[in-house]
Amino acid sequence: MSPPLLKLGAVLSTVAMISNWMSQTLPSLVGLNTTRITTSDTLTQISPKEGWQVYSSAQDPDGRCICTVVAPEQNLCSRDAKSRQLRQLLEKVQNMSQSIEVLNLRTQRDFQYVLKMETQMKGLKAKFRQIEDDRKTLMTKHFQELKEKMDELLPLIPVLEQYKTDAKLITQFKEEIRNLSTVLTGIQEEIGAYDYEELHQRVISLETRLRDCMKKLTCGKLMKITGPITVKISGTRFGAWMTDPLASEKNNRVWYMDSYTNNKVVREYKSIADFVSGAESRTYSLPFKWAGTNHVVYNGSLYFNKYQSNIVIKYSFDTGRVLAQRSLEYAGFHNVYPYTWGGFSDIDLMADEIGLWAVYATNQNAGNIVISQLNQDTLEVLKSWSTGYPKRSAGESFMICGTLYVTNSHLTGAKVYYSYSTKTSTYEYTDIPFHNQYFHISMLDYNARDRALYAWNNGHQVLFNVTLFHVIKTEDDT
């Protein structure tokens, strides 16, 4: 890559809204914002100010939390309810303004660089045309090098245009918040001059739009894996632990399944804090033994591979009954096509922002990985993709935003080596390393709610943070 592309790549990494799970999601995951997992493997109690509620946060380009938006809960028992509610609205708008200001400062800083790069690109284009007109006087080699550099820069012009649109959108948000804050400040001394309900609806509408903008960051391309954070040391070398990506923010139950075979007992904990302390809340005895460690909890049900079969089971925790079961046609099982570590890991069930997936291999696909999207109710295969990556050569795999990421090993030196997009039906080789601290990974799954990878690493239950690359899209984008 040429130097201009390296510079522009750095800017786009800053421009991209990078989701950082450890700073944003981990406090709420660990127990309703009352506990926090630290890198020293201990739990520290924290007590947020009573009556306040976390709404969202913003991070700097390095992922550090630099602004938290909070708003006091409404209290209609005040002697002067209308005055108190107006103050609450003002405080909420002011705090949203802080979040927008942080985003705006970052955007404007990088926007100047983008404009500079755009000018340089246009200048280079003009020089290229001039040189092309007089190319007979130049050496063929130099002309070709300059042409190749220009060809590399041309695809970035639409990205620059998209970024200018994003910058304009952020400026509009900032101006609207400033105007609304001015109105609320002015009426604090003259209660009744404006319709409170109308102002309240304006605040709610603005907050909804801001939240919708943030929701556009749910999907992205994997750029980096950091960690791990060791949550607990327990069980055998092989197992699985997970939370439900579709659970509410207040529901942080953890499920724990030790070993890869000869077991059908699932242990439940109300939170990660309880999981760490061993305060088990409930156990479930499944009607069948499971195979492997590649289970997933999704929307209140456990999906697992029935032992010595290619049958997928859907088990409801609420009713304690099997809701559905279906055979994956032609899928290898019982160590025919496992991951490199074995352990009956032939069929890997997983979930991401799009839905429920099964990853396996078949003789028809020469032992290479097949990706199937499943109906979460009936387990019917909705669509399948055949890749060219041999499953027995994969260490583990996980789905993010409809893309399968495959590691090259389960041992030391593991990295994400291959990815396959179900959206475009294309693959690419990648090089995303991560720290395999305990040298033997037998389970690695992405949780879309927590934006993190859950892993079972040689009897250690650990979490990895993922960094995703995002581009904000406007309503006019197709």
Phi, psi and omega in degrees: 000136181286160181306317178301322180293324178297316179298313182295325177298322178295320179295315182296329177294327177282318180299319181300138178280102186270121179279125180242104188294320188296325181273336187256318190257328188303319179301316181287328179296323186284353173143069173054040177062029178246348177224165182210133177274130178253166182290350177270014175066026178239162178253130179246128180281134174229147182239103178295155181301130185298135177090004179247154187222132180285131178255306180199173180216162177235150180236156173277177184301338179272001176091004180279139181286119184243355180201127177241126180272122179231155178215134180290144176291147181288141179232104184276004181269002180291152177295327178240077188297318183296317179296317180297319181293323177296319178298322179296317178298317181297316180297321180295315179296318180297321180289323174297324179297322178298316180297314179297322182297319178299313179298320182293318180300316178295318183294313182295323178300312182283334181296323178298320179292322179297317178299320179297317179295323180296319178297317180296321180295317179295321177296319178296322179297318180295318179296323181296318178298319180296317180294321180297323179295330184244028187294341180296335181271356182252162176288140182302320183298312181295320179299317181294320179298316180294322178295319179296322179295320178294320179297327177292325184280332185304318181296344183277348181299315177299328178294319178297319179297318178297321181293322178297324176296317179298319180297321178295320179298317180295320178298321178296316176301315181299317181293321180293320178295319180298316180296316181293322178297321178297317179298313182296321179295319182294330184267359178300327181270349182229069179301132178103348180291335179232160178283115182299317183298321178296316178296320179300318180293326177296319178295315180298318180297317180294318180296321179296317179296321178295318179295320179298322178297318180291329181294338179292352180267007185293332182244147179188181180261135181295127180244329189201148174234126180235162184118203008269167167257120179278117182271318184198157173242115183196163173076192179276188179292338187235140178174189180214147173215150189195164169236169183270117181293342179260005179288157178291167181298332181275350181259105183240035182297145180243138176242142191227124182229102184277142175079164181253358180198170176058037180208148175214024179257122177251129180256138183241141177231145184288337181200170176294327177300315177294323179298316180295318182280348180085017181278082182290136182259332183194154173235150178235136175254109183290153179287343179226153171287150179262163175241134178079196181232013191259054179268168177211140171260127186215119178056043174086000181236151176261131176248124181214163179269122178293136184304137178057040178200169172255030180269132175261132182250136170250119184240128181272125175290328183291317184261343183069027183231157174282122182268334180196154172208142184205143177275136174276111187302128176070000183291131175290151180210169178057055176067027171280313177227065179275176167290176187300334183274352178085231173064031179056034183271035183295319185246119183249116178261137185206167180220151176218199181296337185270322181161211186260139184225156170231132179241127185201190178221156181226158173296323181299331178258023175059032179079005178276161185294136172244135178250126178233131173271132186250147168286123186293340180270313186258346185068013176294140177286118181278320180196150180231152177231132178260121179261176177253016183261123182293127185294325181292349177264356182269139176282310177199174176206161179204158181253137171224119175054041176080007177246131177271128176248129186241134176268154184274349183197164173255001185254188180303141181088010180294146175208160174284115193251340189210143175222148180226122181268121176285342179289320183251354184056041179230160180233165172206153175270134185239176178212078181243098182284159171211160188273106176275078193297325186249014161075000180205099181264124179243005176199131180211109185224143180270138175245115186291328179291317184272349185051051183212161174259126173268134182221150172247111188239093175055049179082008176246133175264116188230163177236139174245139173275141177246140176251122181248146177266125183237148167234123180290129178255142179270172181294339181279349181287146177262000000 
